Amino acid sequence: METLLKRITINPEICHGKPTIRGLRYPVENMLELMAAGMTIEELLEDYPDLEREDFLACLEYASKLVNLKSIHKIAS
């Protein structure tokens, strides 16, 4: 699984430093929102032909690592 996480990159010059897939302009956040809305990986692959199945699995792995943090603090909005 650790190799999947290598697909998630953070670069201050791309998407305001948000985590993206392989340095491309596909924020992890957006892909997770699409999956949460019910899109399957197969549907996403059709809509984003330059991405691979492993990219979406990497997004899920990244999210799973985030929820395993010791504590989460609410940020004032």
A tleap script that builds the chain and sets N, CA, C and O, in Angstrom:
source leaprc.protein.ff14SB
mol = sequence {
  NMET GLU THR LEU LEU LYS ARG ILE THR ILE
  ASN PRO GLU ILE CYS HIE GLY LYS PRO THR
  ILE ARG GLY LEU ARG TYR PRO VAL GLU ASN
  MET LEU GLU LEU MET ALA ALA GLY MET THR
  ILE GLU GLU LEU LEU GLU ASP TYR PRO ASP
  LEU GLU ARG GLU ASP PHE LEU ALA CYS LEU
  GLU TYR ALA SER LYS LEU VAL ASN LEU LYS
  SER ILE HIE LYS ILE ALA CSER
}
set mol.1.N position { 0.806 -1.199 0.000 }
set mol.1.CA position { 0.000 0.000 0.000 }
set mol.1.C position { 0.850 1.265 0.000 }
set mol.1.O position { 0.445 2.275 -0.576 }
set mol.2.N position { 2.001 1.232 0.623 }
set mol.2.CA position { 2.835 2.427 0.694 }
set mol.2.C position { 3.207 2.929 -0.698 }
set mol.2.O position { 3.377 4.132 -0.895 }
set mol.3.N position { 3.337 2.014 -1.674 }
set mol.3.CA position { 3.675 2.471 -3.015 }
set mol.3.C position { 2.536 3.278 -3.619 }
set mol.3.O position { 2.779 4.170 -4.432 }
set mol.4.N position { 1.298 2.980 -3.237 }
set mol.4.CA position { 0.167 3.766 -3.723 }
set mol.4.C position { 0.276 5.212 -3.257 }
set mol.4.O position { -0.042 6.133 -4.010 }
set mol.5.N position { 0.717 5.415 -2.035 }
set mol.5.CA position { 0.807 6.768 -1.494 }
set mol.5.C position { 1.820 7.630 -2.242 }
set mol.5.O position { 1.748 8.858 -2.181 }
set mol.6.N position { 2.752 7.014 -2.939 }
set mol.6.CA position { 3.714 7.779 -3.732 }
set mol.6.C position { 3.027 8.504 -4.888 }
set mol.6.O position { 3.587 9.439 -5.460 }
set mol.7.N position { 1.825 8.074 -5.226 }
set mol.7.CA position { 1.062 8.715 -6.297 }
set mol.7.C position { 0.445 10.037 -5.848 }
set mol.7.O position { 0.037 10.845 -6.682 }
set mol.8.N position { 0.374 10.259 -4.552 }
set mol.8.CA position { -0.197 11.486 -4.010 }
set mol.8.C position { 0.940 12.467 -3.762 }
set mol.8.O position { 1.873 12.182 -3.012 }
set mol.9.N position { 0.848 13.619 -4.401 }
set mol.9.CA position { 1.924 14.606 -4.300 }
set mol.9.C position { 1.380 15.936 -3.791 }
set mol.9.O position { 0.207 16.262 -3.969 }
set mol.10.N position { 2.260 16.682 -3.159 }
set mol.10.CA position { 1.911 18.018 -2.678 }
set mol.10.C position { 2.986 18.981 -3.181 }
set mol.10.O position { 4.171 18.843 -2.878 }
set mol.11.N position { 2.526 19.954 -3.958 }
set mol.11.CA position { 3.425 20.936 -4.541 }
set mol.11.C position { 2.747 22.300 -4.404 }
set mol.11.O position { 1.641 22.485 -4.913 }
set mol.12.N position { 3.381 23.250 -3.734 }
set mol.12.CA position { 2.755 24.560 -3.544 }
set mol.12.C position { 2.397 25.265 -4.856 }
set mol.12.O position { 1.566 26.172 -4.863 }
set mol.13.N position { 3.010 24.859 -5.944 }
set mol.13.CA position { 2.753 25.480 -7.245 }
set mol.13.C position { 1.565 24.852 -7.976 }
set mol.13.O position { 1.131 25.369 -9.006 }
set mol.14.N position { 1.043 23.758 -7.461 }
set mol.14.CA position { -0.066 23.054 -8.121 }
set mol.14.C position { -1.259 23.008 -7.188 }
set mol.14.O position { -1.149 22.530 -6.059 }
set mol.15.N position { -2.389 23.497 -7.647 }
set mol.15.CA position { -3.652 23.477 -6.885 }
set mol.15.C position { -3.487 24.044 -5.475 }
set mol.15.O position { -4.038 23.506 -4.515 }
set mol.16.N position { -2.732 25.127 -5.359 }
set mol.16.CA position { -2.541 25.834 -4.078 }
set mol.16.C position { -1.976 24.926 -2.990 }
set mol.16.O position { -2.254 25.124 -1.807 }
set mol.17.N position { -1.184 23.932 -3.389 }
set mol.17.CA position { -0.553 23.059 -2.411 }
set mol.17.C position { -1.427 21.940 -1.883 }
set mol.17.O position { -1.019 21.215 -0.976 }
set mol.18.N position { -2.623 21.787 -2.435 }
set mol.18.CA position { -3.477 20.679 -2.003 }
set mol.18.C position { -2.911 19.366 -2.553 }
set mol.18.O position { -2.262 19.365 -3.599 }
set mol.19.N position { -3.150 18.258 -1.861 }
set mol.19.CA position { -2.687 16.967 -2.377 }
set mol.19.C position { -3.342 16.673 -3.730 }
set mol.19.O position { -4.554 16.812 -3.894 }
set mol.20.N position { -2.522 16.267 -4.682 }
set mol.20.CA position { -3.009 15.929 -6.015 }
set mol.20.C position { -2.507 14.552 -6.430 }
set mol.20.O position { -1.668 13.949 -5.760 }
set mol.21.N position { -3.028 14.080 -7.524 }
set mol.21.CA position { -2.611 12.788 -8.061 }
set mol.21.C position { -1.442 13.001 -9.012 }
set mol.21.O position { -1.568 13.697 -10.019 }
set mol.22.N position { -0.315 12.404 -8.687 }
set mol.22.CA position { 0.896 12.391 -9.510 }
set mol.22.C position { 1.314 13.757 -10.037 }
set mol.22.O position { 1.812 13.862 -11.158 }
set mol.23.N position { 1.118 14.796 -9.244 }
set mol.23.CA position { 1.542 16.127 -9.659 }
set mol.23.C position { 0.665 16.728 -10.745 }
set mol.23.O position { 0.971 17.798 -11.272 }
set mol.24.N position { -0.416 16.050 -11.081 }
set mol.24.CA position { -1.351 16.574 -12.065 }
set mol.24.C position { -2.346 17.479 -11.353 }
set mol.24.O position { -2.347 17.551 -10.124 }
set mol.25.N position { -3.157 18.143 -12.080 }
set mol.25.CA position { -4.119 19.073 -11.479 }
set mol.25.C position { -5.438 18.378 -11.150 }
set mol.25.O position { -6.518 18.865 -11.484 }
set mol.26.N position { -5.323 17.235 -10.491 }
set mol.26.CA position { -6.481 16.487 -10.009 }
set mol.26.C position { -6.380 16.388 -8.492 }
set mol.26.O position { -5.702 15.500 -7.976 }
set mol.27.N position { -7.044 17.286 -7.771 }
set mol.27.CA position { -6.962 17.232 -6.312 }
set mol.27.C position { -7.580 15.955 -5.750 }
set mol.27.O position { -8.637 15.512 -6.199 }
set mol.28.N position { -6.915 15.380 -4.778 }
set mol.28.CA position { -7.417 14.193 -4.091 }
set mol.28.C position { -8.816 14.470 -3.543 }
set mol.28.O position { -9.704 13.621 -3.621 }
set mol.29.N position { -8.994 15.644 -3.000 }
set mol.29.CA position { -10.280 16.045 -2.419 }
set mol.29.C position { -11.421 15.869 -3.427 }
set mol.29.O position { -12.474 15.328 -3.088 }
set mol.30.N position { -11.209 16.324 -4.658 }
set mol.30.CA position { -12.258 16.224 -5.673 }
set mol.30.C position { -12.569 14.771 -6.027 }
set mol.30.O position { -13.733 14.398 -6.179 }
set mol.31.N position { -11.533 13.962 -6.156 }
set mol.31.CA position { -11.748 12.562 -6.502 }
set mol.31.C position { -12.496 11.832 -5.382 }
set mol.31.O position { -13.365 11.002 -5.646 }
set mol.32.N position { -12.153 12.149 -4.134 }
set mol.32.CA position { -12.860 11.539 -2.998 }
set mol.32.C position { -14.325 11.969 -2.974 }
set mol.32.O position { -15.204 11.163 -2.668 }
set mol.33.N position { -14.589 13.227 -3.292 }
set mol.33.CA position { -15.970 13.708 -3.329 }
set mol.33.C position { -16.779 12.976 -4.400 }
set mol.33.O position { -17.939 12.628 -4.178 }
set mol.34.N position { -16.165 12.746 -5.554 }
set mol.34.CA position { -16.860 12.023 -6.624 }
set mol.34.C position { -17.162 10.588 -6.213 }
set mol.34.O position { -18.253 10.082 -6.478 }
set mol.35.N position { -16.200 9.930 -5.566 }
set mol.35.CA position { -16.428 8.557 -5.102 }
set mol.35.C position { -17.492 8.531 -4.006 }
set mol.35.O position { -18.331 7.631 -3.973 }
set mol.36.N position { -17.456 9.511 -3.115 }
set mol.36.CA position { -18.448 9.582 -2.040 }
set mol.36.C position { -19.847 9.824 -2.603 }
set mol.36.O position { -20.838 9.407 -2.004 }
set mol.37.N position { -19.930 10.493 -3.742 }
set mol.37.CA position { -21.217 10.764 -4.382 }
set mol.37.C position { -21.757 9.544 -5.124 }
set mol.37.O position { -22.879 9.557 -5.630 }
set mol.38.N position { -20.935 8.484 -5.181 }
set mol.38.CA position { -21.421 7.248 -5.777 }
set mol.38.C position { -20.767 6.842 -7.082 }
set mol.38.O position { -21.093 5.787 -7.624 }
set mol.39.N position { -19.860 7.643 -7.598 }
set mol.39.CA position { -19.189 7.247 -8.839 }
set mol.39.C position { -18.259 6.070 -8.568 }
set mol.39.O position { -17.566 6.028 -7.552 }
set mol.40.N position { -18.257 5.138 -9.474 }
set mol.40.CA position { -17.359 3.990 -9.348 }
set mol.40.C position { -16.006 4.343 -9.957 }
set mol.40.O position { -15.875 5.314 -10.703 }
set mol.41.N position { -15.022 3.548 -9.630 }
set mol.41.CA position { -13.696 3.762 -10.219 }
set mol.41.C position { -13.779 3.601 -11.732 }
set mol.41.O position { -13.104 4.323 -12.466 }
set mol.42.N position { -14.590 2.671 -12.206 }
set mol.42.CA position { -14.741 2.467 -13.646 }
set mol.42.C position { -15.294 3.729 -14.317 }
set mol.42.O position { -14.822 4.128 -15.382 }
set mol.43.N position { -16.291 4.351 -13.692 }
set mol.43.CA position { -16.854 5.595 -14.241 }
set mol.43.C position { -15.824 6.714 -14.227 }
set mol.43.O position { -15.733 7.491 -15.177 }
set mol.44.N position { -15.058 6.796 -13.166 }
set mol.44.CA position { -14.023 7.823 -13.075 }
set mol.44.C position { -12.946 7.610 -14.133 }
set mol.44.O position { -12.439 8.573 -14.708 }
set mol.45.N position { -12.602 6.367 -14.386 }
set mol.45.CA position { -11.604 6.070 -15.414 }
set mol.45.C position { -12.093 6.506 -16.791 }
set mol.45.O position { -11.302 6.952 -17.622 }
set mol.46.N position { -13.389 6.379 -17.030 }
set mol.46.CA position { -13.950 6.837 -18.302 }
set mol.46.C position { -13.899 8.358 -18.396 }
set mol.46.O position { -13.589 8.906 -19.454 }
set mol.47.N position { -14.199 9.041 -17.297 }
set mol.47.CA position { -14.216 10.503 -17.286 }
set mol.47.C position { -12.815 11.113 -17.258 }
set mol.47.O position { -12.610 12.222 -17.749 }
set mol.48.N position { -11.862 10.398 -16.689 }
set mol.48.CA position { -10.490 10.902 -16.550 }
set mol.48.C position { -9.524 9.864 -17.135 }
set mol.48.O position { -8.849 9.157 -16.387 }
set mol.49.N position { -9.456 9.769 -18.461 }
set mol.49.CA position { -8.653 8.712 -19.094 }
set mol.49.C position { -7.151 8.795 -18.823 }
set mol.49.O position { -6.433 7.816 -19.025 }
set mol.50.N position { -6.670 9.948 -18.372 }
set mol.50.CA position { -5.235 10.056 -18.078 }
set mol.50.C position { -4.900 9.570 -16.670 }
set mol.50.O position { -3.733 9.559 -16.280 }
set mol.51.N position { -5.917 9.167 -15.905 }
set mol.51.CA position { -5.679 8.594 -14.575 }
set mol.51.C position { -5.812 7.076 -14.640 }
set mol.51.O position { -6.386 6.521 -15.577 }
set mol.52.N position { -5.266 6.424 -13.620 }
set mol.52.CA position { -5.258 4.963 -13.552 }
set mol.52.C position { -5.983 4.496 -12.304 }
set mol.52.O position { -6.141 5.252 -11.345 }
set mol.53.N position { -6.420 3.252 -12.321 }
set mol.53.CA position { -7.121 2.661 -11.174 }
set mol.53.C position { -6.333 2.881 -9.882 }
set mol.53.O position { -6.916 3.198 -8.845 }
set mol.54.N position { -5.019 2.714 -9.940 }
set mol.54.CA position { -4.178 2.872 -8.756 }
set mol.54.C position { -4.212 4.289 -8.204 }
set mol.54.O position { -4.005 4.494 -7.008 }
set mol.55.N position { -4.473 5.270 -9.065 }
set mol.55.CA position { -4.577 6.658 -8.602 }
set mol.55.C position { -5.765 6.822 -7.661 }
set mol.55.O position { -5.662 7.505 -6.642 }
set mol.56.N position { -6.888 6.203 -7.998 }
set mol.56.CA position { -8.073 6.300 -7.151 }
set mol.56.C position { -7.909 5.484 -5.873 }
set mol.56.O position { -8.384 5.878 -4.808 }
set mol.57.N position { -7.237 4.353 -5.989 }
set mol.57.CA position { -6.944 3.572 -4.787 }
set mol.57.C position { -6.001 4.350 -3.873 }
set mol.57.O position { -6.114 4.273 -2.650 }
set mol.58.N position { -5.081 5.092 -4.463 }
set mol.58.CA position { -4.170 5.931 -3.670 }
set mol.58.C position { -4.942 7.021 -2.933 }
set mol.58.O position { -4.614 7.344 -1.791 }
set mol.59.N position { -5.953 7.585 -3.567 }
set mol.59.CA position { -6.785 8.601 -2.897 }
set mol.59.C position { -7.473 7.998 -1.680 }
set mol.59.O position { -7.526 8.618 -0.618 }
set mol.60.N position { -7.995 6.797 -1.836 }
set mol.60.CA position { -8.659 6.129 -0.709 }
set mol.60.C position { -7.663 5.809 0.400 }
set mol.60.O position { -7.972 5.975 1.580 }
set mol.61.N position { -6.486 5.358 0.031 }
set mol.61.CA position { -5.453 5.059 1.028 }
set mol.61.C position { -5.036 6.330 1.768 }
set mol.61.O position { -4.846 6.314 2.984 }
set mol.62.N position { -4.897 7.419 1.034 }
set mol.62.CA position { -4.536 8.707 1.632 }
set mol.62.C position { -5.595 9.129 2.649 }
set mol.62.O position { -5.264 9.543 3.760 }
set mol.63.N position { -6.863 9.024 2.266 }
set mol.63.CA position { -7.960 9.387 3.175 }
set mol.63.C position { -7.957 8.485 4.399 }
set mol.63.O position { -8.208 8.947 5.512 }
set mol.64.N position { -7.679 7.218 4.204 }
set mol.64.CA position { -7.652 6.289 5.333 }
set mol.64.C position { -6.536 6.641 6.310 }
set mol.64.O position { -6.707 6.513 7.523 }
set mol.65.N position { -5.404 7.081 5.790 }
set mol.65.CA position { -4.297 7.511 6.669 }
set mol.65.C position { -4.679 8.765 7.451 }
set mol.65.O position { -4.311 8.906 8.617 }
set mol.66.N position { -5.411 9.670 6.815 }
set mol.66.CA position { -5.807 10.907 7.492 }
set mol.66.C position { -6.743 10.646 8.660 }
set mol.66.O position { -6.627 11.300 9.696 }
set mol.67.N position { -7.661 9.713 8.518 }
set mol.67.CA position { -8.604 9.456 9.605 }
set mol.67.C position { -7.968 8.649 10.728 }
set mol.67.O position { -8.568 8.504 11.793 }
set mol.68.N position { -6.791 8.131 10.519 }
set mol.68.CA position { -6.080 7.397 11.568 }
set mol.68.C position { -5.196 8.293 12.418 }
set mol.68.O position { -4.417 7.802 13.235 }
set mol.69.N position { -5.309 9.610 12.232 }
set mol.69.CA position { -4.539 10.544 13.056 }
set mol.69.C position { -4.959 10.402 14.517 }
set mol.69.O position { -6.086 10.001 14.808 }
set mol.70.N position { -4.066 10.726 15.416 }
set mol.70.CA position { -4.344 10.624 16.856 }
set mol.70.C position { -5.463 11.556 17.287 }
set mol.70.O position { -6.282 11.196 18.133 }
set mol.71.N position { -5.505 12.768 16.703 }
set mol.71.CA position { -6.574 13.699 17.067 }
set mol.71.C position { -6.893 14.591 15.876 }
set mol.71.O position { -6.040 14.876 15.036 }
set mol.72.N position { -8.139 15.018 15.834 }
set mol.72.CA position { -8.586 15.918 14.788 }
set mol.72.C position { -9.188 17.127 15.486 }
set mol.72.O position { -9.997 16.984 16.403 }
set mol.73.N position { -8.795 18.307 15.054 }
set mol.73.CA position { -9.289 19.536 15.668 }
set mol.73.C position { -10.119 20.313 14.660 }
set mol.73.O position { -9.752 20.420 13.490 }
set mol.74.N position { -11.226 20.847 15.115 }
set mol.74.CA position { -12.065 21.667 14.264 }
set mol.74.C position { -11.375 22.993 14.018 }
set mol.74.O position { -10.849 23.620 14.937 }
set mol.75.N position { -11.387 23.405 12.767 }
set mol.75.CA position { -10.787 24.686 12.387 }
set mol.75.C position { -11.918 25.704 12.301 }
set mol.75.O position { -12.953 25.447 11.686 }
set mol.76.N position { -11.714 26.854 12.919 }
set mol.76.CA position { -12.746 27.898 12.892 }
set mol.76.C position { -13.025 28.305 11.468 }
set mol.76.O position { -12.099 28.467 10.673 }
set mol.77.N position { -14.286 28.474 11.133 }
set mol.77.CA position { -14.645 28.867 9.765 }
set mol.77.C position { -15.045 30.315 9.675 }
set mol.77.O position { -15.375 30.799 8.592 }
savepdb mol mol.pdb
quit
